[in-house]
Amino acid sequence: MKKYIMLFLMLSMQIAAVCCPVCDQRQPRLLKGITHGAGPESNWDYLIISAVSVIVLLTFFYSVKWLLQPGEQGDDHIKRFI
């Protein structure tokens, strides 16, 4: 059963990854064949997406870093009581 679920998920992701021809014509050169729908309306959209991407990557980096090495050394820290 697990094989069939994985096969279905992989096939459905492949179909979603292909852009339709109408959307492909409307997109700017940078996004052709990647995304559906309306393209960016201005250059501010690229700036916003870039800023949010940096925030997400930093959040992910520090989440993994502090998950693996929390760094609390005190004997009265909450992790010692749990």
C-alpha positions in Angstrom: 0.0 0.0 0.0 2.9 2.4 0.8 4.3 1.9 -2.6 1.1 2.9 -4.3 0.7 6.0 -2.2 4.3 7.0 -3.0 3.8 6.4 -6.7 0.6 8.5 -6.7 2.4 11.3 -4.9 5.3 11.3 -7.3 3.1 11.2 -10.3 0.9 14.0 -9.0 3.9 16.2 -8.2 5.3 15.7 -11.7 2.0 16.9 -13.3 1.9 19.9 -11.1 5.5 20.8 -12.0 4.7 21.3 -15.7 3.4 24.7 -16.6 0.5 25.1 -19.1 1.2 26.9 -22.4 -1.0 29.9 -21.6 0.6 30.5 -18.3 4.0 30.0 -19.9 3.4 32.8 -22.3 2.4 35.2 -19.6 5.4 34.7 -17.3 8.6 36.7 -17.5 11.7 35.0 -18.8 12.9 34.1 -15.3 9.8 32.2 -14.4 8.8 30.6 -17.7 7.9 26.9 -17.2 8.0 27.1 -13.4 4.8 28.7 -12.2 1.2 29.1 -13.1 -1.1 32.1 -13.0 -0.3 35.8 -13.2 3.3 36.8 -13.1 4.9 39.5 -10.9 3.2 42.8 -11.3 6.3 44.9 -10.5 9.9 44.6 -9.5 8.8 45.1 -5.9 7.5 41.5 -6.0 10.9 40.2 -6.6 12.3 42.2 -3.7 9.6 41.0 -1.4 10.1 37.3 -2.4 13.9 37.7 -2.0 13.5 39.2 1.5 11.1 36.6 2.7 13.3 33.8 1.3 16.2 35.1 3.2 14.1 35.2 6.4 12.9 31.6 5.9 16.4 30.3 5.2 17.8 32.1 8.3 15.0 30.7 10.4 15.5 27.2 9.1 19.3 27.5 9.7 19.0 28.7 13.3 16.2 26.2 14.1 18.4 23.3 13.1 21.4 24.8 14.8 19.7 25.3 18.1 17.9 22.0 17.9 21.2 20.1 17.5 23.2 22.2 19.9 21.0 24.2 22.3 23.9 25.6 24.3 22.2 26.0 27.7 24.8 25.1 30.4 23.1 26.3 33.6 22.1 23.8 36.3 18.9 25.8 36.9 17.7 25.7 33.3 14.2 24.3 32.6 15.6 21.4 30.6 17.2 20.0 33.7 13.8 19.9 35.5 11.9 18.0 32.8 
